[in-house]
Amino acid sequence: MSVTLFHAIVFYGFAALAVISALVVVAQRNPTYSAFAFIVTLVSLSAVFGLLGASFIAVLQVVVYAGAIMVLFLFVLMLLNVKAEARVEGQSVVFKLVALALGVALVAEVGAVLVAWPAPVAAVFDASARPVAQLLFDVKYLYVFEATSILILASLVGAIALAKRDPAP
């Protein structure tokens, strides 16, 4: 088996795992299990980035998202003691029709990608640390980066405030 065939098999394996675990994130009624499935999705995407040659982005995906952000999500879920979502009887037909339409749209998009599969390769992007840092901390994205950190800090303070509430009698 050639190296490129092996890389293609591993790539599609991780891509399929990412799609399946993303579907589990959406379909799971227990938020803790959904968060764990999201961690699997993020790690699978990290493997895909690594196979595409963007090793810096792959490491950032694991360290920042799967490591820090998802630990924060799980901390908040367990701190608030969130229960599994209850099933609602007699759901509206409209929701089922919208879900069916979105499923058909997803299948159409996947089909369009597979039909045009041997597409021309996009321009090469250097995903090493220096160009990513220069792009991220440039004036264009600096304020967005800082706003994101303030948003994460505000969500942490909100989680602590919710956890310190007096329980209802």
DSSP file (Angstrom, degrees, kcal/mol; ACC not computed):
  #  RESIDUE AA STRUCTURE BP1 BP2  ACC     N-H-->O    O-->H-N    N-H-->O    O-->H-N    TCO  KAPPA ALPHA  PHI   PSI    X-CA   Y-CA   Z-CA
    1    1 A M              0   0    0      0, 0.0     2,-0.0     0, 0.0     0, 0.0   0.000 360.0 360.0 360.0 131.8    0.0    0.0    0.0
    2    2 A S     >  -     0   0    0      1,-0.1     4,-2.1     4,-0.0     5,-0.1  -0.296 360.0-115.0 -76.6 163.8    1.4    3.4   -1.0
    3    3 A V  H  > S+     0   0    0      1,-0.2     4,-2.6     2,-0.2     5,-0.2   0.890 114.6  51.9 -66.7 -40.5    1.9    6.2    1.5
    4    4 A T  H  > S+     0   0    0      2,-0.2     4,-2.2     1,-0.2    -1,-0.2   0.880 109.5  49.7 -67.4 -35.9   -0.6    8.5   -0.2
    5    5 A L  H  > S+     0   0    0      2,-0.2     4,-2.4     1,-0.2    -1,-0.2   0.912 111.4  49.5 -66.2 -41.4   -3.3    5.7   -0.2
    6    6 A F  H  X S+     0   0    0     -4,-2.1     4,-2.5     1,-0.2    -2,-0.2   0.920 111.3  49.1 -62.3 -43.7   -2.6    5.2    3.5
    7    7 A H  H  X S+     0   0    0     -4,-2.6     4,-2.8     1,-0.2    -1,-0.2   0.886 110.6  51.1 -62.5 -39.0   -2.9    8.9    4.2
    8    8 A A  H  X S+     0   0    0     -4,-2.2     4,-2.7     2,-0.2     5,-0.2   0.910 110.5  48.4 -65.3 -41.6   -6.1    9.1    2.3
    9    9 A I  H  X S+     0   0    0     -4,-2.4     4,-2.0     2,-0.2    -2,-0.2   0.930 114.7  44.9 -64.4 -44.8   -7.6    6.2    4.3
   10   10 A V  H  X S+     0   0    0     -4,-2.5     4,-2.5     2,-0.2     5,-0.2   0.909 113.0  52.1 -64.9 -41.7   -6.6    7.7    7.6
   11   11 A F  H  X S+     0   0    0     -4,-2.8     4,-2.5     1,-0.2    -2,-0.2   0.946 112.6  43.6 -59.4 -50.3   -7.8   11.1    6.5
   12   12 A Y  H  X S+     0   0    0     -4,-2.7     4,-2.4     2,-0.2    -1,-0.2   0.824 111.4  56.0 -68.2 -29.8  -11.3    9.8    5.5
   13   13 A G  H  X S+     0   0    0     -4,-2.0     4,-2.2    -5,-0.2    -2,-0.2   0.946 112.0  41.3 -63.8 -48.1  -11.4    7.7    8.7
   14   14 A F  H  X S+     0   0    0     -4,-2.5     4,-2.3     2,-0.2    -2,-0.2   0.866 114.0  53.4 -68.1 -35.3  -10.9   10.8   10.9
   15   15 A A  H  X S+     0   0    0     -4,-2.5     4,-2.2    -5,-0.2    -2,-0.2   0.917 110.4  47.0 -64.6 -42.3  -13.2   12.8    8.7
   16   16 A A  H  X S+     0   0    0     -4,-2.4     4,-2.7     2,-0.2     5,-0.2   0.901 111.4  51.5 -65.1 -40.6  -16.0   10.2    9.1
   17   17 A L  H  X S+     0   0    0     -4,-2.2     4,-2.6     1,-0.2     5,-0.2   0.893 109.3  51.1 -62.4 -38.9  -15.3   10.1   12.8
   18   18 A A  H  X S+     0   0    0     -4,-2.3     4,-1.9     2,-0.2    -2,-0.2   0.914 112.4  45.4 -64.0 -43.0  -15.6   13.8   13.0
   19   19 A V  H  X S+     0   0    0     -4,-2.2     4,-2.0     2,-0.2    -2,-0.2   0.923 114.5  47.6 -67.9 -43.4  -19.0   13.8   11.2
   20   20 A I  H  X S+     0   0    0     -4,-2.7     4,-1.9     1,-0.2    -2,-0.2   0.925 113.7  46.6 -64.9 -44.3  -20.4   10.9   13.2
   21   21 A S  H  X S+     0   0    0     -4,-2.6     4,-1.9     1,-0.2    -1,-0.2   0.837 109.9  54.6 -69.2 -30.0  -19.4   12.5   16.5
   22   22 A A  H  X S+     0   0    0     -4,-1.9     4,-1.6    -5,-0.2    -1,-0.2   0.883 107.3  50.6 -67.1 -37.2  -20.8   15.8   15.4
   23   23 A L  H  X S+     0   0    0     -4,-2.0     4,-2.6     1,-0.2    -2,-0.2   0.878 108.5  52.2 -65.3 -36.7  -24.1   14.1   14.7
   24   24 A V  H  X S+     0   0    0     -4,-1.9     4,-2.2     2,-0.2    -2,-0.2   0.876 104.6  57.3 -65.7 -36.8  -23.9   12.6   18.2
   25   25 A V  H  < S+     0   0    0     -4,-1.9    -1,-0.2     1,-0.2    -2,-0.2   0.918 114.1  38.0 -57.6 -43.8  -23.4   16.1   19.6
   26   26 A V  H  < S+     0   0    0     -4,-1.6    -2,-0.2     1,-0.2    -1,-0.2   0.877 120.6  44.1 -76.9 -38.1  -26.6   17.3   18.1
   27   27 A A  H  < S+     0   0    0     -4,-2.6    -2,-0.2    -5,-0.1    -3,-0.2   0.712  88.7 100.2 -83.7 -20.8  -28.7   14.1   18.6
   28   28 A Q     <  -     0   0    0     -4,-2.2     6,-0.0    -5,-0.2    57,-0.0  -0.450  53.5-162.4 -72.2 135.4  -27.6   13.4   22.3
   29   29 A R  S    S+     0   0    0     -2,-0.2    56,-2.4    56,-0.1    -1,-0.1   0.670  73.0  79.2 -90.1 -19.3  -30.1   14.5   24.9
   30   30 A N  S  > S-     0   0    0     54,-0.2     4,-2.2     1,-0.1     5,-0.2  -0.816  71.4-152.2 -90.8 119.3  -27.7   14.4   27.8
   31   31 A P  H  > S+     0   0    0      0, 0.0     4,-2.1     0, 0.0    -1,-0.1   0.819  93.1  54.6 -64.2 -30.6  -25.5   17.6   27.7
   32   32 A T  H  > S+     0   0    0      2,-0.2     4,-2.1    50,-0.2     5,-0.2   0.936 110.6  44.7 -68.4 -44.8  -22.5   16.0   29.3
   33   33 A Y  H  > S+     0   0    0      1,-0.2     4,-2.3     2,-0.2    -1,-0.2   0.875 111.8  54.4 -64.3 -36.3  -22.4   13.2   26.8
   34   34 A S  H  X S+     0   0    0     -4,-2.2     4,-1.8     2,-0.2    -1,-0.2   0.894 107.4  49.9 -63.3 -40.2  -22.9   15.8   24.0
   35   35 A A  H  X S+     0   0    0     -4,-2.1     4,-1.7     2,-0.2    -2,-0.2   0.893 110.0  50.5 -66.3 -39.3  -19.9   17.7   25.3
   36   36 A F  H  X S+     0   0    0     -4,-2.1     4,-1.7     1,-0.2    -2,-0.2   0.893 109.6  50.5 -65.3 -38.4  -17.7   14.5   25.4
   37   37 A A  H  X S+     0   0    0     -4,-2.3     4,-2.0     1,-0.2    -1,-0.2   0.851 107.0  55.4 -66.2 -32.9  -18.8   13.8   21.8
   38   38 A F  H  X S+     0   0    0     -4,-1.8     4,-2.5     2,-0.2    -1,-0.2   0.861 103.6  54.2 -66.8 -35.1  -17.8   17.4   20.9
   39   39 A I  H  X S+     0   0    0     -4,-1.7     4,-2.4     2,-0.2    -1,-0.2   0.908 107.4  50.6 -63.5 -40.9  -14.3   16.7   22.3
   40   40 A V  H  X S+     0   0    0     -4,-1.7     4,-2.3     1,-0.2    -2,-0.2   0.899 109.7  51.3 -62.2 -40.0  -14.1   13.6   20.0
   41   41 A T  H  X S+     0   0    0     -4,-2.0     4,-2.4     2,-0.2    -2,-0.2   0.932 110.6  47.8 -61.2 -46.2  -15.1   15.9   17.1
   42   42 A L  H  X S+     0   0    0     -4,-2.5     4,-1.9     1,-0.2    -2,-0.2   0.895 112.4  48.1 -65.0 -40.1  -12.4   18.4   18.0
   43   43 A V  H  X S+     0   0    0     -4,-2.4     4,-2.0     2,-0.2    -1,-0.2   0.886 111.1  51.5 -68.3 -37.4   -9.7   15.8   18.3
   44   44 A S  H  X S+     0   0    0     -4,-2.3     4,-2.0     2,-0.2    -2,-0.2   0.909 109.7  49.5 -64.1 -41.4  -10.7   14.3   15.0
   45   45 A L  H  X S+     0   0    0     -4,-2.4     4,-2.6     1,-0.2    -1,-0.2   0.865 107.2  55.8 -64.8 -34.8  -10.6   17.6   13.3
   46   46 A S  H  X S+     0   0    0     -4,-1.9     4,-2.4     2,-0.2    -1,-0.2   0.905 106.7  49.6 -62.7 -40.7   -7.1   18.1   14.8
   47   47 A A  H  X S+     0   0    0     -4,-2.0     4,-2.3     2,-0.2    -2,-0.2   0.886 109.7  51.6 -64.8 -37.9   -6.0   14.9   13.2
   48   48 A V  H  X S+     0   0    0     -4,-2.0     4,-1.5     2,-0.2    -2,-0.2   0.926 110.0  48.8 -64.0 -44.2   -7.4   16.1    9.9
   49   49 A F  H  <>S+     0   0    0     -4,-2.6     5,-2.3     1,-0.2     4,-0.3   0.909 110.6  51.5 -61.2 -41.1   -5.5   19.3   10.2
   50   50 A G  H ><5S+     0   0    0     -4,-2.4     3,-1.1     1,-0.2    -1,-0.2   0.896 108.7  50.0 -62.7 -40.2   -2.3   17.4   11.0
   51   51 A L  H 3<5S+     0   0    0     -4,-2.3    -1,-0.2     1,-0.3    -2,-0.2   0.772 106.4  56.5 -70.0 -24.7   -2.8   15.2    7.9
   52   52 A L  T 3<5S-     0   0    0     -4,-1.5    -1,-0.3    -5,-0.2    -2,-0.2   0.485 122.9-105.4 -84.1  -1.8   -3.2   18.3    5.8
   53   53 A G  T < 5S+     0   0    0     -3,-1.1     2,-1.0    -4,-0.3     3,-0.2   0.521  86.7 120.8  94.2   5.5    0.2   19.6    7.0
   54   54 A A     >< +     0   0    0     -5,-2.3     4,-2.0     1,-0.2     5,-0.1  -0.596  26.4 159.3-100.4  71.2   -1.1   22.3    9.4
   55   55 A S  H  >  +     0   0    0     -2,-1.0     4,-2.3     1,-0.2    -1,-0.2   0.844  69.5  55.2 -66.6 -34.0    0.5   20.9   12.5
   56   56 A F  H  > S+     0   0    0     71,-0.3     4,-2.4    -3,-0.2    -1,-0.2   0.931 110.2  45.6 -64.0 -44.7    0.4   24.2   14.4
   57   57 A I  H  > S+     0   0    0     70,-0.4     4,-2.4     2,-0.2    -2,-0.2   0.867 110.7  55.0 -66.1 -35.6   -3.4   24.5   13.9
   58   58 A A  H  X S+     0   0    0     -4,-2.0     4,-1.6     2,-0.2    -2,-0.2   0.920 110.1  45.1 -63.2 -43.8   -3.7   20.8   14.9
   59   59 A V  H  X S+     0   0    0     -4,-2.3     4,-2.9     1,-0.2     5,-0.3   0.915 112.9  50.7 -66.9 -42.3   -1.9   21.4   18.2
   60   60 A L  H  X>S+     0   0    0     -4,-2.4     4,-2.6     1,-0.2     5,-0.9   0.888 106.1  56.9 -61.5 -38.0   -3.9   24.6   18.8
   61   61 A Q  I  X>S+     0   0    0     -4,-2.4     5,-2.1     3,-0.2     4,-0.5   0.910 113.9  38.3 -58.9 -43.7   -7.1   22.7   18.2
   62   62 A V  I  <>S+     0   0    0     -4,-1.6     5,-1.7     3,-0.2    -2,-0.2   0.940 122.2  41.1 -74.1 -47.5   -6.3   20.1   20.9
   63   63 A V  I  <>S+     0   0    0     -4,-2.9     5,-1.5     3,-0.2    -3,-0.2   0.947 126.2  29.3 -69.6 -49.2   -4.8   22.5   23.4
   64   64 A V  I  <>S+     0   0    0     -4,-2.6     5,-2.5    -5,-0.3     4,-0.4   0.970 132.3  24.8 -79.7 -54.8   -7.2   25.4   23.1
   65   65 A Y  I  <XS+     0   0    0     -5,-0.9     5,-2.4    -4,-0.5     6,-0.2   0.985 131.6  31.9 -79.9 -59.4  -10.5   23.9   22.1
   66   66 A A  I   <S+     0   0    0     -5,-2.1    -3,-0.2     3,-0.2    -4,-0.2   0.851 130.7  37.5 -68.9 -32.0  -10.5   20.3   23.3
   67   67 A G  I  ><S+     0   0    0     -5,-1.7     4,-0.7    -6,-0.3    -3,-0.2   0.976 130.2  15.4 -82.1 -64.3   -8.3   21.2   26.3
   68   68 A A  I  ><S+     0   0    0     -5,-1.5     4,-2.0    -4,-0.4    -3,-0.2   0.962 127.2  41.6 -83.3 -54.2   -9.3   24.5   27.7
   69   69 A I  I  ><S+     0   0    0     -5,-2.5     4,-2.4     1,-0.2    -3,-0.2   0.919 117.2  46.5 -65.8 -44.8  -12.7   25.5   26.3
   70   70 A M  H  ><S+     0   0    0     -5,-2.4     4,-2.8     2,-0.2    -1,-0.2   0.839 109.9  54.0 -71.0 -30.6  -14.3   22.0   26.6
   71   71 A V  H  X S+     0   0    0     -4,-0.7     4,-2.4    -6,-0.2    -1,-0.2   0.902 109.6  49.4 -65.2 -38.8  -13.0   21.6   30.1
   72   72 A L  H  X S+     0   0    0     -4,-2.0     4,-2.4     2,-0.2    -2,-0.2   0.922 111.3  49.1 -63.7 -44.1  -14.7   24.9   30.9
   73   73 A F  H  X S+     0   0    0     -4,-2.4     4,-2.7     2,-0.2    -2,-0.2   0.943 113.1  46.3 -59.5 -48.5  -17.9   23.7   29.2
   74   74 A L  H  X S+     0   0    0     -4,-2.8     4,-2.6     1,-0.2     5,-0.3   0.883 110.4  54.2 -64.1 -37.0  -17.9   20.5   31.2
   75   75 A F  H  X S+     0   0    0     -4,-2.4     4,-2.3    -5,-0.2    -1,-0.2   0.932 111.4  44.8 -60.7 -45.9  -17.1   22.4   34.4
   76   76 A V  H  X S+     0   0    0     -4,-2.4     4,-2.4     2,-0.2    -2,-0.2   0.910 112.9  51.0 -66.0 -42.6  -20.1   24.6   33.9
   77   77 A L  H  X>S+     0   0    0     -4,-2.7     5,-1.8     1,-0.2     4,-0.6   0.917 116.2  40.5 -61.8 -43.1  -22.4   21.6   33.0
   78   78 A M  H  <5S+     0   0    0     -4,-2.6    -1,-0.2    -5,-0.2    -2,-0.2   0.834 113.7  54.1 -76.3 -31.0  -21.4   19.7   36.0
   79   79 A L  H  <5S+     0   0    0     -4,-2.3    -2,-0.2    -5,-0.3    -1,-0.2   0.893 113.6  41.5 -67.6 -39.9  -21.5   22.8   38.3
   80   80 A L  H  <5S-     0   0    0     -4,-2.4    -1,-0.2    -5,-0.2    -2,-0.2   0.543 104.8-132.3 -85.0  -6.7  -25.0   23.6   37.2
   81   81 A N  T  <5 -     0   0    0     -4,-0.6     2,-0.3     1,-0.2    -3,-0.2   0.947  29.6-163.5  55.0  54.8  -26.1   19.9   37.4
   82   82 A V      < -     0   0    0     -5,-1.8   -50,-0.2    -6,-0.1    -1,-0.2  -0.525   4.2-145.4 -73.8 131.3  -27.8   20.1   34.0
   83   83 A K        -     0   0    0     -2,-0.3     2,-0.1     1,-0.1     3,-0.1  -0.444  27.5 -83.0 -92.6 167.4  -30.1   17.1   33.5
   84   84 A A        -     0   0    0    -54,-0.1   -54,-0.2    -2,-0.1     2,-0.2  -0.380  53.6 -98.1 -67.7 148.2  -30.9   15.3   30.2
   85   85 A E        -     0   0    0    -56,-2.4     2,-0.2     1,-0.1    -1,-0.1  -0.487  38.1-126.4 -71.0 133.8  -33.5   16.8   28.0
   86   86 A A        -     0   0    0     -2,-0.2     2,-0.2     1,-0.1    -1,-0.1  -0.529  24.0-110.2 -80.4 146.7  -37.0   15.3   28.4
   87   87 A R        -     0   0    0     -2,-0.2     2,-0.5     1,-0.0    -1,-0.1  -0.555  26.7-140.6 -75.7 139.8  -38.8   14.0   25.3
   88   88 A V        -     0   0    0     -2,-0.2     3,-0.5     0, 0.0     2,-0.2  -0.897  13.3-137.6-104.3 125.4  -41.8   16.1   24.3
   89   89 A E  S    S+     0   0    0     -2,-0.5     0, 0.0     1,-0.2     0, 0.0  -0.538  81.3  22.5 -79.8 146.2  -44.8   14.1   23.1
   90   90 A G  S    S-     0   0    0     -2,-0.2    -1,-0.2     1,-0.1     3,-0.1   0.914  80.2-167.1  69.5  45.2  -46.7   15.3   20.0
   91   91 A Q        -     0   0    0     -3,-0.5    -1,-0.1     1,-0.1    -2,-0.0  -0.275  31.3 -90.3 -64.1 153.6  -43.9   17.4   18.4
   92   92 A S     >  -     0   0    0      1,-0.1     4,-1.1     4,-0.0     3,-0.2  -0.278  20.3-133.4 -66.7 147.1  -45.0   19.6   15.6
   93   93 A V  H  > S+     0   0    0      1,-0.2     4,-2.3     2,-0.2     5,-0.2   0.784 104.6  66.7 -68.5 -28.3  -45.0   18.4   12.1
   94   94 A V  H  > S+     0   0    0      1,-0.2     4,-2.6     2,-0.2    -1,-0.2   0.907  97.9  51.5 -62.0 -42.2  -43.3   21.6   11.1
   95   95 A F  H  > S+     0   0    0     -3,-0.2     4,-2.4     1,-0.2    -1,-0.2   0.902 110.5  48.9 -61.8 -40.6  -40.1   20.6   13.0
   96   96 A K  H  X S+     0   0    0     -4,-1.1     4,-2.2     2,-0.2    -1,-0.2   0.885 111.7  48.8 -67.5 -37.9  -40.0   17.2   11.3
   97   97 A L  H  X S+     0   0    0     -4,-2.3     4,-2.5     2,-0.2    -2,-0.2   0.896 111.9  48.6 -67.9 -40.0  -40.5   18.9    7.8
   98   98 A V  H  X S+     0   0    0     -4,-2.6     4,-2.5     2,-0.2    -2,-0.2   0.911 111.8  49.9 -65.1 -41.8  -37.7   21.4    8.5
   99   99 A A  H  X S+     0   0    0     -4,-2.4     4,-2.2     2,-0.2    -2,-0.2   0.907 111.7  48.5 -63.3 -41.4  -35.4   18.6    9.7
  100  100 A L  H  X S+     0   0    0     -4,-2.2     4,-2.3     2,-0.2    -2,-0.2   0.917 111.4  49.7 -64.2 -43.0  -36.2   16.6    6.6
  101  101 A A  H  X S+     0   0    0     -4,-2.5     4,-2.2     1,-0.2    -2,-0.2   0.904 111.8  48.1 -63.8 -41.0  -35.5   19.6    4.4
  102  102 A L  H  X S+     0   0    0     -4,-2.5     4,-2.2     2,-0.2    -1,-0.2   0.879 110.5  52.0 -67.3 -36.5  -32.2   20.3    6.1
  103  103 A G  H  X S+     0   0    0     -4,-2.2     4,-2.3     2,-0.2    -2,-0.2   0.906 109.9  48.5 -64.1 -41.5  -31.2   16.6    5.8
  104  104 A V  H  X S+     0   0    0     -4,-2.3     4,-2.3     2,-0.2    -2,-0.2   0.894 110.7  51.6 -64.9 -39.6  -31.9   16.7    2.0
  105  105 A A  H  X S+     0   0    0     -4,-2.2     4,-2.2     2,-0.2    -2,-0.2   0.892 109.5  50.1 -64.1 -39.2  -29.9   19.9    1.7
  106  106 A L  H  X S+     0   0    0     -4,-2.2     4,-2.5     2,-0.2     5,-0.2   0.923 110.8  48.3 -64.0 -44.6  -26.9   18.2    3.5
  107  107 A V  H  X S+     0   0    0     -4,-2.3     4,-2.3     1,-0.2    -2,-0.2   0.886 111.3  51.3 -63.9 -37.7  -27.1   15.2    1.2
  108  108 A A  H  X S+     0   0    0     -4,-2.3     4,-2.3     2,-0.2    -1,-0.2   0.898 110.6  48.2 -65.9 -40.0  -27.2   17.5   -1.8
  109  109 A E  H  X S+     0   0    0     -4,-2.2     4,-2.1     2,-0.2    -2,-0.2   0.924 112.2  48.0 -66.5 -43.9  -24.2   19.4   -0.6
  110  110 A V  H  X S+     0   0    0     -4,-2.5     4,-2.4     1,-0.2    -2,-0.2   0.909 112.3  50.6 -62.5 -40.8  -22.2   16.2    0.1
  111  111 A G  H  X S+     0   0    0     -4,-2.3     4,-2.2    -5,-0.2    -2,-0.2   0.902 108.6  51.3 -62.9 -41.0  -23.2   15.0   -3.4
  112  112 A A  H  X S+     0   0    0     -4,-2.3     4,-1.7     1,-0.2    -1,-0.2   0.877 111.0  48.4 -64.4 -36.9  -22.1   18.2   -5.0
  113  113 A V  H  < S+     0   0    0     -4,-2.1    -2,-0.2     1,-0.2    -1,-0.2   0.915 112.3  48.3 -68.2 -42.5  -18.7   18.0   -3.3
  114  114 A L  H >< S+     0   0    0     -4,-2.4     3,-1.1     1,-0.2    -2,-0.2   0.842 109.3  52.9 -68.8 -32.4  -18.3   14.3   -4.3
  115  115 A V  H 3< S+     0   0    0     -4,-2.2    -1,-0.2     1,-0.3    -2,-0.2   0.909 117.2  37.7 -67.8 -40.8  -19.2   15.1   -7.9
  116  116 A A  T 3< S+     0   0    0     -4,-1.7    -1,-0.3     1,-0.2    -2,-0.2  -0.013  84.5 131.2 -95.8  29.5  -16.6   17.9   -8.1
  117  117 A W    <   +     0   0    0     -3,-1.1     2,-3.6     1,-0.3    -1,-0.2   0.899  58.2  60.0 -59.1 -53.2  -14.1   15.9   -6.0
  118  118 A P  S    S+     0   0    0      0, 0.0    -1,-0.3     0, 0.0     3,-0.1  -0.261  81.9 160.8 -74.3  64.4  -10.9   16.1   -8.0
  119  119 A A        -     0   0    0     -2,-3.6     3,-0.1    -3,-0.2    -2,-0.0  -0.394  49.0 -85.4 -80.2 158.9  -11.1   19.9   -7.7
  120  120 A P        -     0   0    0      0, 0.0     2,-0.2     0, 0.0    -1,-0.1  -0.360  51.1-104.4 -63.6 145.6   -8.1   22.1   -8.2
  121  121 A V        -     0   0    0      1,-0.1     3,-0.1    -3,-0.1     0, 0.0  -0.505  35.6-122.3 -74.3 136.2   -5.9   22.5   -5.1
  122  122 A A        -     0   0    0     -2,-0.2    -1,-0.1     1,-0.2     3,-0.1  -0.205  43.3 -72.7 -71.4 168.4   -6.3   25.8   -3.3
  123  123 A A        -     0   0    0      1,-0.1     2,-0.3     0, 0.0    -1,-0.2  -0.296  57.9-101.5 -61.2 146.0   -3.3   28.1   -2.7
  124  124 A V        -     0   0    0     -3,-0.1     2,-0.5     1,-0.0    -1,-0.1  -0.538  34.8-158.5 -75.4 131.3   -0.9   26.9   -0.1
  125  125 A F        -     0   0    0     -2,-0.3     2,-0.9    -3,-0.1    -1,-0.0  -0.949  16.4-131.8-112.3 127.6   -1.3   28.7    3.3
  126  126 A D        -     0   0    0     -2,-0.5   -72,-0.1     1,-0.1     6,-0.0  -0.689  24.9-177.9 -79.8 108.9    1.6   28.6    5.7
  127  127 A A        +     0   0    0     -2,-0.9   -70,-0.4   -74,-0.2   -71,-0.3  -0.020  36.0 125.6-100.9  29.6    0.0   27.5    9.0
  128  128 A S  S  > S-     0   0    0    -72,-0.1     4,-1.5   -73,-0.1     5,-0.2  -0.271  76.8 -95.6 -79.3 176.8    3.1   27.8   11.1
  129  129 A A  H  > S+     0   0    0      1,-0.2     4,-2.6     2,-0.2     5,-0.2   0.882 114.6  55.4 -65.4 -42.7    3.2   29.9   14.3
  130  130 A R  H  > S+     0   0    0      1,-0.2     4,-2.6     2,-0.2     5,-0.2   0.945 110.3  40.9 -63.2 -52.9    4.7   33.1   12.9
  131  131 A P  H  > S+     0   0    0      0, 0.0     4,-2.2     0, 0.0    -1,-0.2   0.885 116.4  50.8 -64.9 -35.2    2.2   33.9   10.1
  132  132 A V  H  X S+     0   0    0     -4,-1.5     4,-2.8     2,-0.2    -2,-0.2   0.930 112.7  46.1 -65.9 -43.3   -0.8   32.8   12.2
  133  133 A A  H  X S+     0   0    0     -4,-2.6     4,-2.7     2,-0.2    -1,-0.2   0.902 112.1  50.7 -65.6 -40.8    0.4   35.1   15.1
  134  134 A Q  H  < S+     0   0    0     -4,-2.6     4,-0.3    -5,-0.2    -1,-0.2   0.896 115.2  43.4 -64.1 -38.1    1.0   38.0   12.7
  135  135 A L  H >< S+     0   0    0     -4,-2.2     3,-0.5    -5,-0.2     6,-0.4   0.903 116.4  46.9 -71.4 -41.0   -2.4   37.6   11.2
  136  136 A L  H 3< S+     0   0    0     -4,-2.8     9,-0.2     1,-0.2    -2,-0.2   0.894 117.6  39.8 -70.5 -41.2   -4.2   37.1   14.6
  137  137 A F  T 3< S+     0   0    0     -4,-2.7    -1,-0.2    -5,-0.2    -2,-0.2   0.297  89.4 113.3 -96.2  10.2   -2.5   40.0   16.4
  138  138 A D  S X> S-     0   0    0     -3,-0.5     4,-1.6    -4,-0.3     3,-0.8  -0.327  87.0-101.6 -70.6 164.8   -2.6   42.4   13.6
  139  139 A V  H 3> S+     0   0    0      1,-0.2     4,-0.6     2,-0.2    -1,-0.1   0.802 118.7  65.4 -60.3 -29.2   -4.9   45.4   14.0
  140  140 A K  H 34 S+     0   0    0      1,-0.2    -1,-0.2     2,-0.1     4,-0.2   0.891 119.5  17.9 -62.4 -41.0   -7.5   43.8   11.8
  141  141 A Y  H <> S+     0   0    0     -3,-0.8     4,-2.3    -6,-0.4    -1,-0.2   0.402  99.2  94.0-112.8   0.7   -8.2   40.9   14.2
  142  142 A L  H  X S+     0   0    0     -4,-1.6     4,-2.4     1,-0.2     5,-0.2   0.917  88.3  46.9 -63.1 -43.9   -6.8   42.2   17.5
  143  143 A Y  H  X S+     0   0    0     -4,-0.6     4,-2.5     1,-0.2    -1,-0.2   0.865 111.9  50.5 -68.7 -35.2  -10.1   43.7   18.7
  144  144 A V  H  > S+     0   0    0      2,-0.2     4,-2.0    -4,-0.2    -1,-0.2   0.902 110.5  50.4 -66.6 -40.3  -12.0   40.5   17.8
  145  145 A F  H  X S+     0   0    0     -4,-2.3     4,-1.7    -9,-0.2    -2,-0.2   0.919 113.2  45.0 -62.6 -44.9   -9.4   38.4   19.7
  146  146 A E  H  X S+     0   0    0     -4,-2.4     4,-2.1     1,-0.2    -2,-0.2   0.882 110.8  53.6 -68.2 -38.5   -9.7   40.7   22.8
  147  147 A A  H  X S+     0   0    0     -4,-2.5     4,-2.3     1,-0.2    -1,-0.2   0.873 106.8  53.2 -64.2 -36.0  -13.5   40.7   22.6
  148  148 A T  H  X S+     0   0    0     -4,-2.0     4,-2.3     2,-0.2    -1,-0.2   0.910 108.1  49.4 -64.7 -42.0  -13.5   36.9   22.6
  149  149 A S  H  X S+     0   0    0     -4,-1.7     4,-2.1     1,-0.2    -2,-0.2   0.886 111.4  49.3 -65.8 -37.2  -11.4   36.8   25.7
  150  150 A I  H  X S+     0   0    0     -4,-2.1     4,-2.5     2,-0.2    -1,-0.2   0.891 109.9  52.2 -67.2 -38.7  -13.7   39.2   27.5
  151  151 A L  H  X S+     0   0    0     -4,-2.3     4,-2.1     2,-0.2    -2,-0.2   0.903 109.8  48.3 -63.5 -41.9  -16.7   37.1   26.4
  152  152 A I  H  X S+     0   0    0     -4,-2.3     4,-1.9     2,-0.2    -1,-0.2   0.905 112.0  49.6 -65.3 -40.9  -15.1   33.9   27.9
  153  153 A L  H  X S+     0   0    0     -4,-2.1     4,-2.2     1,-0.2    -2,-0.2   0.908 110.5  50.3 -63.6 -41.9  -14.3   35.8   31.1
  154  154 A A  H  X S+     0   0    0     -4,-2.5     4,-2.4     1,-0.2    -2,-0.2   0.878 109.1  51.4 -64.6 -37.6  -17.9   37.0   31.3
  155  155 A S  H  X S+     0   0    0     -4,-2.1     4,-2.1     2,-0.2    -1,-0.2   0.878 109.3  50.6 -67.8 -35.6  -19.3   33.5   30.8
  156  156 A L  H  X S+     0   0    0     -4,-1.9     4,-2.0     2,-0.2    -2,-0.2   0.916 111.3  47.5 -66.0 -43.0  -17.1   32.2   33.6
  157  157 A V  H  X S+     0   0    0     -4,-2.2     4,-2.4     1,-0.2    -2,-0.2   0.897 111.8  51.5 -64.4 -39.5  -18.3   34.9   35.9
  158  158 A G  H  X S+     0   0    0     -4,-2.4     4,-2.4     2,-0.2    -2,-0.2   0.880 108.1  51.4 -64.1 -38.5  -21.9   34.2   34.9
  159  159 A A  H  X S+     0   0    0     -4,-2.1     4,-1.9     2,-0.2    -1,-0.2   0.899 111.0  47.8 -65.6 -39.7  -21.4   30.5   35.6
  160  160 A I  H  X S+     0   0    0     -4,-2.0     4,-1.6     2,-0.2    -2,-0.2   0.903 111.3  50.9 -67.2 -40.0  -20.0   31.2   39.1
  161  161 A A  H  < S+     0   0    0     -4,-2.4     4,-0.3     1,-0.2    -2,-0.2   0.898 111.3  48.1 -64.4 -39.9  -22.9   33.6   39.8
  162  162 A L  H >< S+     0   0    0     -4,-2.4     3,-0.8     1,-0.2    -1,-0.2   0.864 110.7  51.6 -67.5 -35.3  -25.5   31.0   38.7
  163  163 A A  H 3< S+     0   0    0     -4,-1.9    -1,-0.2     1,-0.2    -2,-0.2   0.797 106.0  54.2 -73.2 -26.8  -23.8   28.4   40.9
  164  164 A K  T 3< S+     0   0    0     -4,-1.6    -1,-0.2    -5,-0.1    -2,-0.2   0.464  81.5 118.8 -87.8  -0.9  -23.8   30.6   44.0
  165  165 A R  S <  S-     0   0    0     -3,-0.8    -3,-0.0    -4,-0.3     3,-0.0  -0.305  75.0-106.1 -61.8 148.4  -27.6   31.2   43.8
  166  166 A D        -     0   0    0      1,-0.1    -1,-0.1     3,-0.0    -2,-0.1  -0.605  39.8-112.5 -73.3 133.0  -29.6   30.0   46.8
  167  167 A P        -     0   0    0      0, 0.0    -1,-0.1     0, 0.0    -3,-0.0  -0.386  33.6-105.6 -67.4 145.6  -31.6   26.9   45.8
  168  168 A A              0   0    0      1,-0.1    -3,-0.0    -2,-0.1     0, 0.0  -0.463 360.0 360.0 -70.4 139.8  -35.3   27.3   45.7
  169  169 A P              0   0    0      0, 0.0    -1,-0.1     0, 0.0    -3,-0.0   0.505 360.0 360.0 -71.1 360.0  -37.2   25.7   48.7
